[in-house]
Amino acid sequence: MSALKKVIPGTRLPIYFPNMVLQAMPLSEEGLEAVSKGEMPSMLKFRSAPSVGKLEIKNYLRTIYGLDVKRVHTANYQGKKKQLRLKNKVVYYRKPDFKSITVELNQNR
């Protein structure tokens, strides 16, 4: 028996439910070629909220999808400023900020 069950009977290890959205971006030419050959692409791109960290992304992809992540590169971007012209006024607004994420995968698998 593990030490945890000896101390507190009937407890389980905590379950991690991530509270983040990773939006997958289209694959590059090399990625599409790899997929057409039946292989896993070496680089994946995502977009998410600026508050998401590199370690969170790496752990999320490893635990949920079973990917062997080699490196994670991130870049924060400000949302674009836009204007909407109505009949008698102009409304200014901004698209939300986002983080661009590039994940490099190990090919040894």
Backbone atoms as SQL, in Angstrom:
CREATE TABLE atoms (id INTEGER PRIMARY KEY, chain TEXT, resi INTEGER, resn TEXT, atom TEXT, x REAL, y REAL, z REAL);
INSERT INTO atoms VALUES
  (1, 'A', 1, 'MET', 'N', 0.835, -1.191, 0.000),
  (2, 'A', 1, 'MET', 'CA', 0.000, 0.000, 0.000),
  (3, 'A', 1, 'MET', 'C', 0.872, 1.243, 0.000),
  (4, 'A', 2, 'SER', 'N', 0.372, 2.278, -0.640),
  (5, 'A', 2, 'SER', 'CA', 1.144, 3.514, -0.691),
  (6, 'A', 2, 'SER', 'C', 1.060, 4.240, 0.645),
  (7, 'A', 3, 'ALA', 'N', 1.978, 5.154, 0.836),
  (8, 'A', 3, 'ALA', 'CA', 2.029, 5.920, 2.080),
  (9, 'A', 3, 'ALA', 'C', 0.797, 6.800, 2.236),
  (10, 'A', 4, 'LEU', 'N', 0.244, 7.275, 1.119),
  (11, 'A', 4, 'LEU', 'CA', -0.936, 8.129, 1.177),
  (12, 'A', 4, 'LEU', 'C', -2.142, 7.370, 1.714),
  (13, 'A', 5, 'LYS', 'N', -2.333, 6.128, 1.295),
  (14, 'A', 5, 'LYS', 'CA', -3.473, 5.346, 1.768),
  (15, 'A', 5, 'LYS', 'C', -3.292, 4.910, 3.214),
  (16, 'A', 6, 'LYS', 'N', -2.046, 4.770, 3.673),
  (17, 'A', 6, 'LYS', 'CA', -1.821, 4.421, 5.071),
  (18, 'A', 6, 'LYS', 'C', -2.210, 5.573, 5.984),
  (19, 'A', 7, 'VAL', 'N', -1.927, 6.800, 5.549),
  (20, 'A', 7, 'VAL', 'CA', -2.215, 7.962, 6.385),
  (21, 'A', 7, 'VAL', 'C', -3.700, 8.285, 6.376),
  (22, 'A', 8, 'ILE', 'N', -4.292, 8.415, 5.205),
  (23, 'A', 8, 'ILE', 'CA', -5.700, 8.774, 5.087),
  (24, 'A', 8, 'ILE', 'C', -6.392, 7.694, 4.260),
  (25, 'A', 9, 'PRO', 'N', -7.123, 6.792, 4.899),
  (26, 'A', 9, 'PRO', 'CA', -7.783, 5.732, 4.131),
  (27, 'A', 9, 'PRO', 'C', -8.936, 6.281, 3.287),
  (28, 'A', 10, 'GLY', 'N', -9.101, 5.705, 2.103),
  (29, 'A', 10, 'GLY', 'CA', -10.220, 6.072, 1.245),
  (30, 'A', 10, 'GLY', 'C', -10.007, 7.319, 0.406),
  (31, 'A', 11, 'THR', 'N', -8.786, 7.847, 0.326),
  (32, 'A', 11, 'THR', 'CA', -8.551, 9.035, -0.496),
  (33, 'A', 11, 'THR', 'C', -7.942, 8.639, -1.834),
  (34, 'A', 12, 'ARG', 'N', -8.128, 9.494, -2.814),
  (35, 'A', 12, 'ARG', 'CA', -7.568, 9.273, -4.144),
  (36, 'A', 12, 'ARG', 'C', -6.621, 10.408, -4.494),
  (37, 'A', 13, 'LEU', 'N', -5.840, 10.174, -5.527),
  (38, 'A', 13, 'LEU', 'CA', -4.998, 11.245, -6.031),
  (39, 'A', 13, 'LEU', 'C', -5.880, 12.295, -6.690),
  (40, 'A', 14, 'PRO', 'N', -5.483, 13.575, -6.625),
  (41, 'A', 14, 'PRO', 'CA', -6.321, 14.613, -7.227),
  (42, 'A', 14, 'PRO', 'C', -6.361, 14.485, -8.747),
  (43, 'A', 15, 'ILE', 'N', -7.497, 14.853, -9.324),
  (44, 'A', 15, 'ILE', 'CA', -7.685, 14.828, -10.768),
  (45, 'A', 15, 'ILE', 'C', -7.588, 16.257, -11.271),
  (46, 'A', 16, 'TYR', 'N', -6.834, 16.463, -12.339),
  (47, 'A', 16, 'TYR', 'CA', -6.597, 17.790, -12.891),
  (48, 'A', 16, 'TYR', 'C', -7.556, 18.054, -14.042),
  (49, 'A', 17, 'PHE', 'N', -8.404, 19.072, -13.897),
  (50, 'A', 17, 'PHE', 'CA', -9.300, 19.509, -14.958),
  (51, 'A', 17, 'PHE', 'C', -8.839, 20.884, -15.426),
  (52, 'A', 18, 'PRO', 'N', -8.161, 20.966, -16.565),
  (53, 'A', 18, 'PRO', 'CA', -7.656, 22.262, -17.017),
  (54, 'A', 18, 'PRO', 'C', -8.786, 23.193, -17.428),
  (55, 'A', 19, 'ASN', 'N', -8.612, 24.458, -17.099),
  (56, 'A', 19, 'ASN', 'CA', -9.600, 25.471, -17.437),
  (57, 'A', 19, 'ASN', 'C', -8.986, 26.431, -18.455),
  (58, 'A', 20, 'MET', 'N', -8.672, 25.909, -19.643),
  (59, 'A', 20, 'MET', 'CA', -8.112, 26.752, -20.692),
  (60, 'A', 20, 'MET', 'C', -8.583, 26.249, -22.048),
  (61, 'A', 21, 'VAL', 'N', -8.531, 27.149, -23.010),
  (62, 'A', 21, 'VAL', 'CA', -8.932, 26.815, -24.372),
  (63, 'A', 21, 'VAL', 'C', -7.703, 26.912, -25.259),
  (64, 'A', 22, 'LEU', 'N', -7.395, 25.834, -25.971),
  (65, 'A', 22, 'LEU', 'CA', -6.331, 25.839, -26.970),
  (66, 'A', 22, 'LEU', 'C', -6.990, 25.702, -28.334),
  (67, 'A', 23, 'GLN', 'N', -6.881, 26.748, -29.138),
  (68, 'A', 23, 'GLN', 'CA', -7.462, 26.729, -30.481),
  (69, 'A', 23, 'GLN', 'C', -6.368, 26.304, -31.451),
  (70, 'A', 24, 'ALA', 'N', -6.555, 25.189, -32.132),
  (71, 'A', 24, 'ALA', 'CA', -5.551, 24.679, -33.075),
  (72, 'A', 24, 'ALA', 'C', -5.555, 25.528, -34.335),
  (73, 'A', 25, 'MET', 'N', -4.355, 25.873, -34.802),
  (74, 'A', 25, 'MET', 'CA', -4.183, 26.638, -36.032),
  (75, 'A', 25, 'MET', 'C', -3.878, 25.671, -37.176),
  (76, 'A', 26, 'PRO', 'N', -4.066, 26.090, -38.423),
  (77, 'A', 26, 'PRO', 'CA', -3.801, 25.196, -39.558),
  (78, 'A', 26, 'PRO', 'C', -2.342, 24.737, -39.606),
  (79, 'A', 27, 'LEU', 'N', -2.120, 23.530, -40.103),
  (80, 'A', 27, 'LEU', 'CA', -0.773, 22.974, -40.207),
  (81, 'A', 27, 'LEU', 'C', 0.010, 23.650, -41.328),
  (82, 'A', 28, 'SER', 'N', 1.341, 23.643, -41.191),
  (83, 'A', 28, 'SER', 'CA', 2.213, 24.163, -42.240),
  (84, 'A', 28, 'SER', 'C', 2.326, 23.131, -43.363),
  (85, 'A', 29, 'GLU', 'N', 3.054, 23.482, -44.405),
  (86, 'A', 29, 'GLU', 'CA', 3.246, 22.564, -45.539),
  (87, 'A', 29, 'GLU', 'C', 3.936, 21.273, -45.093),
  (88, 'A', 30, 'GLU', 'N', 4.981, 21.409, -44.244),
  (89, 'A', 30, 'GLU', 'CA', 5.698, 20.225, -43.757),
  (90, 'A', 30, 'GLU', 'C', 4.784, 19.340, -42.916),
  (91, 'A', 31, 'GLY', 'N', 3.931, 19.983, -42.112),
  (92, 'A', 31, 'GLY', 'CA', 2.994, 19.228, -41.290),
  (93, 'A', 31, 'GLY', 'C', 1.983, 18.461, -42.120),
  (94, 'A', 32, 'LEU', 'N', 1.497, 19.096, -43.188),
  (95, 'A', 32, 'LEU', 'CA', 0.541, 18.418, -44.072),
  (96, 'A', 32, 'LEU', 'C', 1.185, 17.241, -44.795),
  (97, 'A', 33, 'GLU', 'N', 2.454, 17.402, -45.189),
  (98, 'A', 33, 'GLU', 'CA', 3.167, 16.293, -45.836),
  (99, 'A', 33, 'GLU', 'C', 3.337, 15.124, -44.872),
  (100, 'A', 34, 'ALA', 'N', 3.681, 15.429, -43.609),
  (101, 'A', 34, 'ALA', 'CA', 3.862, 14.374, -42.609),
  (102, 'A', 34, 'ALA', 'C', 2.553, 13.630, -42.361),
  (103, 'A', 35, 'VAL', 'N', 1.449, 14.359, -42.280),
  (104, 'A', 35, 'VAL', 'CA', 0.149, 13.726, -42.045),
  (105, 'A', 35, 'VAL', 'C', -0.243, 12.854, -43.233),
  (106, 'A', 36, 'SER', 'N', 0.061, 13.314, -44.454),
  (107, 'A', 36, 'SER', 'CA', -0.281, 12.513, -45.636),
  (108, 'A', 36, 'SER', 'C', 0.523, 11.213, -45.693),
  (109, 'A', 37, 'LYS', 'N', 1.724, 11.200, -45.070),
  (110, 'A', 37, 'LYS', 'CA', 2.537, 9.981, -44.998),
  (111, 'A', 37, 'LYS', 'C', 2.140, 9.097, -43.819),
  (112, 'A', 38, 'GLY', 'N', 1.230, 9.583, -42.978),
  (113, 'A', 38, 'GLY', 'CA', 0.797, 8.811, -41.817),
  (114, 'A', 38, 'GLY', 'C', 1.650, 9.043, -40.590),
  (115, 'A', 39, 'GLU', 'N', 2.451, 10.112, -40.579),
  (116, 'A', 39, 'GLU', 'CA', 3.317, 10.430, -39.442),
  (117, 'A', 39, 'GLU', 'C', 2.729, 11.596, -38.657),
  (118, 'A', 40, 'MET', 'N', 3.301, 11.814, -37.477),
  (119, 'A', 40, 'MET', 'CA', 2.914, 12.947, -36.643),
  (120, 'A', 40, 'MET', 'C', 3.748, 14.160, -37.053),
  (121, 'A', 41, 'PRO', 'N', 3.138, 15.353, -37.223),
  (122, 'A', 41, 'PRO', 'CA', 3.939, 16.530, -37.570),
  (123, 'A', 41, 'PRO', 'C', 4.879, 16.905, -36.433),
  (124, 'A', 42, 'SER', 'N', 5.998, 17.555, -36.769),
  (125, 'A', 42, 'SER', 'CA', 6.988, 17.906, -35.749),
  (126, 'A', 42, 'SER', 'C', 6.627, 19.191, -35.014),
  (127, 'A', 43, 'MET', 'N', 5.810, 20.054, -35.619),
  (128, 'A', 43, 'MET', 'CA', 5.423, 21.321, -35.000),
  (129, 'A', 43, 'MET', 'C', 3.904, 21.477, -35.059),
  (130, 'A', 44, 'LEU', 'N', 3.330, 21.956, -33.955),
  (131, 'A', 44, 'LEU', 'CA', 1.903, 22.269, -33.892),
  (132, 'A', 44, 'LEU', 'C', 1.753, 23.709, -33.431),
  (133, 'A', 45, 'LYS', 'N', 0.726, 24.396, -33.919),
  (134, 'A', 45, 'LYS', 'CA', 0.480, 25.779, -33.518),
  (135, 'A', 45, 'LYS', 'C', -0.899, 25.884, -32.886),
  (136, 'A', 46, 'PHE', 'N', -0.962, 26.687, -31.819),
  (137, 'A', 46, 'PHE', 'CA', -2.205, 26.921, -31.102),
  (138, 'A', 46, 'PHE', 'C', -2.343, 28.401, -30.817),
  (139, 'A', 47, 'ARG', 'N', -3.561, 28.781, -30.410),
  (140, 'A', 47, 'ARG', 'CA', -3.847, 30.128, -29.951),
  (141, 'A', 47, 'ARG', 'C', -4.637, 29.997, -28.658),
  (142, 'A', 48, 'SER', 'N', -4.326, 30.839, -27.660),
  (143, 'A', 48, 'SER', 'CA', -5.050, 30.757, -26.390),
  (144, 'A', 48, 'SER', 'C', -5.060, 32.118, -25.712),
  (145, 'A', 49, 'ALA', 'N', -5.593, 32.146, -24.496),
  (146, 'A', 49, 'ALA', 'CA', -5.612, 33.370, -23.700),
  (147, 'A', 49, 'ALA', 'C', -4.187, 33.704, -23.247),
  (148, 'A', 50, 'PRO', 'N', -3.868, 34.987, -23.047),
  (149, 'A', 50, 'PRO', 'CA', -2.504, 35.365, -22.665),
  (150, 'A', 50, 'PRO', 'C', -2.071, 34.851, -21.294),
  (151, 'A', 51, 'SER', 'N', -2.988, 34.434, -20.459),
  (152, 'A', 51, 'SER', 'CA', -2.635, 34.013, -19.100),
  (153, 'A', 51, 'SER', 'C', -2.111, 32.581, -19.015),
  (154, 'A', 52, 'VAL', 'N', -2.182, 31.819, -20.090),
  (155, 'A', 52, 'VAL', 'CA', -1.759, 30.416, -20.079),
  (156, 'A', 52, 'VAL', 'C', -0.235, 30.346, -20.142),
  (157, 'A', 53, 'GLY', 'N', 0.373, 29.519, -19.268),
  (158, 'A', 53, 'GLY', 'CA', 1.825, 29.393, -19.209),
  (159, 'A', 53, 'GLY', 'C', 2.352, 28.207, -19.999),
  (160, 'A', 54, 'LYS', 'N', 3.677, 28.211, -20.218),
  (161, 'A', 54, 'LYS', 'CA', 4.313, 27.145, -20.998),
  (162, 'A', 54, 'LYS', 'C', 4.192, 25.787, -20.310),
  (163, 'A', 55, 'LEU', 'N', 4.410, 25.750, -19.002),
  (164, 'A', 55, 'LEU', 'CA', 4.325, 24.479, -18.281),
  (165, 'A', 55, 'LEU', 'C', 2.906, 23.924, -18.288),
  (166, 'A', 56, 'GLU', 'N', 1.915, 24.807, -18.179),
  (167, 'A', 56, 'GLU', 'CA', 0.519, 24.358, -18.255),
  (168, 'A', 56, 'GLU', 'C', 0.226, 23.711, -19.608),
  (169, 'A', 57, 'ILE', 'N', 0.717, 24.332, -20.670),
  (170, 'A', 57, 'ILE', 'CA', 0.492, 23.802, -22.020),
  (171, 'A', 57, 'ILE', 'C', 1.167, 22.450, -22.175),
  (172, 'A', 58, 'LYS', 'N', 2.418, 22.362, -21.723),
  (173, 'A', 58, 'LYS', 'CA', 3.176, 21.117, -21.851),
  (174, 'A', 58, 'LYS', 'C', 2.500, 19.985, -21.074),
  (175, 'A', 59, 'ASN', 'N', 2.106, 20.256, -19.830),
  (176, 'A', 59, 'ASN', 'CA', 1.439, 19.236, -19.015),
  (177, 'A', 59, 'ASN', 'C', 0.078, 18.854, -19.591),
  (178, 'A', 60, 'TYR', 'N', -0.656, 19.820, -20.112),
  (179, 'A', 60, 'TYR', 'CA', -1.967, 19.566, -20.712),
  (180, 'A', 60, 'TYR', 'C', -1.838, 18.623, -21.902),
  (181, 'A', 61, 'LEU', 'N', -0.911, 18.915, -22.815),
  (182, 'A', 61, 'LEU', 'CA', -0.748, 18.087, -24.009),
  (183, 'A', 61, 'LEU', 'C', -0.212, 16.701, -23.661),
  (184, 'A', 62, 'ARG', 'N', 0.626, 16.612, -22.621),
  (185, 'A', 62, 'ARG', 'CA', 1.186, 15.314, -22.229),
  (186, 'A', 62, 'ARG', 'C', 0.134, 14.448, -21.554),
  (187, 'A', 63, 'THR', 'N', -0.638, 15.010, -20.618),
  (188, 'A', 63, 'THR', 'CA', -1.580, 14.192, -19.851),
  (189, 'A', 63, 'THR', 'C', -2.865, 13.895, -20.621),
  (190, 'A', 64, 'ILE', 'N', -3.417, 14.876, -21.313),
  (191, 'A', 64, 'ILE', 'CA', -4.697, 14.682, -21.989),
  (192, 'A', 64, 'ILE', 'C', -4.531, 13.948, -23.318),
  (193, 'A', 65, 'TYR', 'N', -3.557, 14.358, -24.136),
  (194, 'A', 65, 'TYR', 'CA', -3.411, 13.800, -25.485),
  (195, 'A', 65, 'TYR', 'C', -2.246, 12.826, -25.630),
  (196, 'A', 66, 'GLY', 'N', -1.400, 12.693, -24.616),
  (197, 'A', 66, 'GLY', 'CA', -0.291, 11.747, -24.672),
  (198, 'A', 66, 'GLY', 'C', 0.812, 12.138, -25.645),
  (199, 'A', 67, 'LEU', 'N', 0.978, 13.436, -25.901),
  (200, 'A', 67, 'LEU', 'CA', 2.023, 13.904, -26.814),
  (201, 'A', 67, 'LEU', 'C', 3.338, 14.066, -26.065),
  (202, 'A', 68, 'ASP', 'N', 4.444, 13.737, -26.721),
  (203, 'A', 68, 'ASP', 'CA', 5.774, 13.894, -26.143),
  (204, 'A', 68, 'ASP', 'C', 6.311, 15.255, -26.577),
  (205, 'A', 69, 'VAL', 'N', 6.158, 16.266, -25.726),
  (206, 'A', 69, 'VAL', 'CA', 6.504, 17.645, -26.062),
  (207, 'A', 69, 'VAL', 'C', 7.981, 17.885, -25.786),
  (208, 'A', 70, 'LYS', 'N', 8.680, 18.413, -26.789),
  (209, 'A', 70, 'LYS', 'CA', 10.098, 18.738, -26.650),
  (210, 'A', 70, 'LYS', 'C', 10.272, 20.178, -26.170),
  (211, 'A', 71, 'ARG', 'N', 9.605, 21.127, -26.837),
  (212, 'A', 71, 'ARG', 'CA', 9.734, 22.542, -26.523),
  (213, 'A', 71, 'ARG', 'C', 8.419, 23.258, -26.752),
  (214, 'A', 72, 'VAL', 'N', 8.227, 24.359, -26.009),
  (215, 'A', 72, 'VAL', 'CA', 7.049, 25.206, -26.189),
  (216, 'A', 72, 'VAL', 'C', 7.527, 26.647, -26.358),
  (217, 'A', 73, 'HIS', 'N', 7.140, 27.274, -27.461),
  (218, 'A', 73, 'HIS', 'CA', 7.454, 28.678, -27.715),
  (219, 'A', 73, 'HIS', 'C', 6.154, 29.469, -27.662),
  (220, 'A', 74, 'THR', 'N', 6.184, 30.640, -27.008),
  (221, 'A', 74, 'THR', 'CA', 4.979, 31.455, -26.911),
  (222, 'A', 74, 'THR', 'C', 5.288, 32.895, -27.301),
  (223, 'A', 75, 'ALA', 'N', 4.271, 33.605, -27.759),
  (224, 'A', 75, 'ALA', 'CA', 4.363, 35.031, -28.079),
  (225, 'A', 75, 'ALA', 'C', 3.008, 35.664, -27.800),
  (226, 'A', 76, 'ASN', 'N', 3.018, 36.776, -27.050),
  (227, 'A', 76, 'ASN', 'CA', 1.783, 37.486, -26.734),
  (228, 'A', 76, 'ASN', 'C', 1.514, 38.557, -27.784),
  (229, 'A', 77, 'TYR', 'N', 0.256, 38.683, -28.189),
  (230, 'A', 77, 'TYR', 'CA', -0.148, 39.683, -29.172),
  (231, 'A', 77, 'TYR', 'C', -1.321, 40.483, -28.635),
  (232, 'A', 78, 'GLN', 'N', -1.332, 41.786, -28.955),
  (233, 'A', 78, 'GLN', 'CA', -2.471, 42.620, -28.610),
  (234, 'A', 78, 'GLN', 'C', -3.520, 42.489, -29.699),
  (235, 'A', 79, 'GLY', 'N', -4.780, 42.562, -29.297),
  (236, 'A', 79, 'GLY', 'CA', -5.863, 42.482, -30.269),
  (237, 'A', 79, 'GLY', 'C', -5.896, 43.711, -31.165),
  (238, 'A', 80, 'LYS', 'N', -6.334, 43.531, -32.388),
  (239, 'A', 80, 'LYS', 'CA', -6.378, 44.637, -33.342),
  (240, 'A', 80, 'LYS', 'C', -7.488, 45.613, -32.986),
  (241, 'A', 81, 'LYS', 'N', -7.231, 46.891, -33.260),
  (242, 'A', 81, 'LYS', 'CA', -8.242, 47.928, -33.059),
  (243, 'A', 81, 'LYS', 'C', -9.063, 48.039, -34.334),
  (244, 'A', 82, 'LYS', 'N', -10.363, 48.065, -34.184),
  (245, 'A', 82, 'LYS', 'CA', -11.267, 48.112, -35.332),
  (246, 'A', 82, 'LYS', 'C', -12.266, 49.248, -35.150),
  (247, 'A', 83, 'GLN', 'N', -12.871, 49.657, -36.257),
  (248, 'A', 83, 'GLN', 'CA', -13.960, 50.623, -36.182),
  (249, 'A', 83, 'GLN', 'C', -15.122, 50.142, -37.038),
  (250, 'A', 84, 'LEU', 'N', -16.297, 50.416, -36.557),
  (251, 'A', 84, 'LEU', 'CA', -17.522, 50.011, -37.230),
  (252, 'A', 84, 'LEU', 'C', -18.309, 51.277, -37.543),
  (253, 'A', 85, 'ARG', 'N', -18.549, 51.534, -38.806),
  (254, 'A', 85, 'ARG', 'CA', -19.276, 52.742, -39.212),
  (255, 'A', 85, 'ARG', 'C', -20.767, 52.426, -39.326),
  (256, 'A', 86, 'LEU', 'N', -21.526, 53.115, -38.503),
  (257, 'A', 86, 'LEU', 'CA', -22.979, 53.003, -38.547),
  (258, 'A', 86, 'LEU', 'C', -23.545, 54.221, -39.280),
  (259, 'A', 87, 'LYS', 'N', -24.855, 54.390, -39.298),
  (260, 'A', 87, 'LYS', 'CA', -25.464, 55.499, -40.045),
  (261, 'A', 87, 'LYS', 'C', -24.959, 56.865, -39.579),
  (262, 'A', 88, 'ASN', 'N', -25.030, 57.108, -38.284),
  (263, 'A', 88, 'ASN', 'CA', -24.701, 58.446, -37.809),
  (264, 'A', 88, 'ASN', 'C', -23.577, 58.472, -36.779),
  (265, 'A', 89, 'LYS', 'N', -22.882, 57.365, -36.582),
  (266, 'A', 89, 'LYS', 'CA', -21.780, 57.373, -35.622),
  (267, 'A', 89, 'LYS', 'C', -20.773, 56.288, -35.976),
  (268, 'A', 90, 'VAL', 'N', -19.603, 56.402, -35.377),
  (269, 'A', 90, 'VAL', 'CA', -18.532, 55.425, -35.563),
  (270, 'A', 90, 'VAL', 'C', -18.272, 54.769, -34.214),
  (271, 'A', 91, 'VAL', 'N', -18.274, 53.442, -34.185),
  (272, 'A', 91, 'VAL', 'CA', -18.041, 52.697, -32.950),
  (273, 'A', 91, 'VAL', 'C', -16.663, 52.051, -33.040),
  (274, 'A', 92, 'TYR', 'N', -15.818, 52.314, -32.033),
  (275, 'A', 92, 'TYR', 'CA', -14.488, 51.722, -31.984),
  (276, 'A', 92, 'TYR', 'C', -14.500, 50.541, -31.019),
  (277, 'A', 93, 'TYR', 'N', -13.801, 49.474, -31.387),
  (278, 'A', 93, 'TYR', 'CA', -13.703, 48.314, -30.509),
  (279, 'A', 93, 'TYR', 'C', -12.373, 47.629, -30.754),
  (280, 'A', 94, 'ARG', 'N', -12.028, 46.704, -29.859),
  (281, 'A', 94, 'ARG', 'CA', -10.782, 45.959, -29.972),
  (282, 'A', 94, 'ARG', 'C', -11.058, 44.481, -29.908),
  (283, 'A', 95, 'LYS', 'N', -10.371, 43.726, -30.747),
  (284, 'A', 95, 'LYS', 'CA', -10.456, 42.271, -30.655),
  (285, 'A', 95, 'LYS', 'C', -9.658, 41.839, -29.427),
  (286, 'A', 96, 'PRO', 'N', -9.968, 40.690, -28.830),
  (287, 'A', 96, 'PRO', 'CA', -9.270, 40.286, -27.599),
  (288, 'A', 96, 'PRO', 'C', -7.802, 39.937, -27.839),
  (289, 'A', 97, 'ASP', 'N', -6.979, 40.155, -26.791),
  (290, 'A', 97, 'ASP', 'CA', -5.573, 39.773, -26.835),
  (291, 'A', 97, 'ASP', 'C', -5.474, 38.254, -26.895),
  (292, 'A', 98, 'PHE', 'N', -4.351, 37.750, -27.441),
  (293, 'A', 98, 'PHE', 'CA', -4.168, 36.307, -27.522),
  (294, 'A', 98, 'PHE', 'C', -2.698, 35.957, -27.424),
  (295, 'A', 99, 'LYS', 'N', -2.444, 34.686, -27.181),
  (296, 'A', 99, 'LYS', 'CA', -1.088, 34.153, -27.123),
  (297, 'A', 99, 'LYS', 'C', -0.944, 33.127, -28.239),
  (298, 'A', 100, 'SER', 'N', 0.106, 33.280, -29.034),
  (299, 'A', 100, 'SER', 'CA', 0.415, 32.321, -30.085),
  (300, 'A', 100, 'SER', 'C', 1.390, 31.296, -29.512),
  (301, 'A', 101, 'ILE', 'N', 1.091, 30.018, -29.694),
  (302, 'A', 101, 'ILE', 'CA', 1.878, 28.937, -29.096),
  (303, 'A', 101, 'ILE', 'C', 2.367, 28.015, -30.201),
  (304, 'A', 102, 'THR', 'N', 3.669, 27.749, -30.215),
  (305, 'A', 102, 'THR', 'CA', 4.252, 26.778, -31.135),
  (306, 'A', 102, 'THR', 'C', 4.832, 25.654, -30.300),
  (307, 'A', 103, 'VAL', 'N', 4.388, 24.440, -30.545),
  (308, 'A', 103, 'VAL', 'CA', 4.826, 23.274, -29.779),
  (309, 'A', 103, 'VAL', 'C', 5.682, 22.398, -30.681),
  (310, 'A', 104, 'GLU', 'N', 6.881, 22.085, -30.217),
  (311, 'A', 104, 'GLU', 'CA', 7.781, 21.194, -30.948),
  (312, 'A', 104, 'GLU', 'C', 7.699, 19.820, -30.296),
  (313, 'A', 105, 'LEU', 'N', 7.436, 18.798, -31.094),
  (314, 'A', 105, 'LEU', 'CA', 7.256, 17.440, -30.581),
  (315, 'A', 105, 'LEU', 'C', 8.501, 16.599, -30.814),
  (316, 'A', 106, 'ASN', 'N', 8.744, 15.637, -29.915),
  (317, 'A', 106, 'ASN', 'CA', 9.828, 14.667, -30.103),
  (318, 'A', 106, 'ASN', 'C', 9.423, 13.676, -31.179),
  (319, 'A', 107, 'GLN', 'N', 10.338, 13.340, -32.057),
  (320, 'A', 107, 'GLN', 'CA', 10.056, 12.396, -33.134),
  (321, 'A', 107, 'GLN', 'C', 10.568, 10.996, -32.817),
  (322, 'A', 108, 'ASN', 'N', 11.110, 10.781, -31.614),
  (323, 'A', 108, 'ASN', 'CA', 11.678, 9.483, -31.242),
  (324, 'A', 108, 'ASN', 'C', 10.621, 8.444, -30.948),
  (325, 'A', 109, 'ARG', 'N', 9.375, 8.819, -30.837),
  (326, 'A', 109, 'ARG', 'CA', 8.297, 7.913, -30.457),
  (327, 'A', 109, 'ARG', 'C', 7.882, 7.015, -31.542);
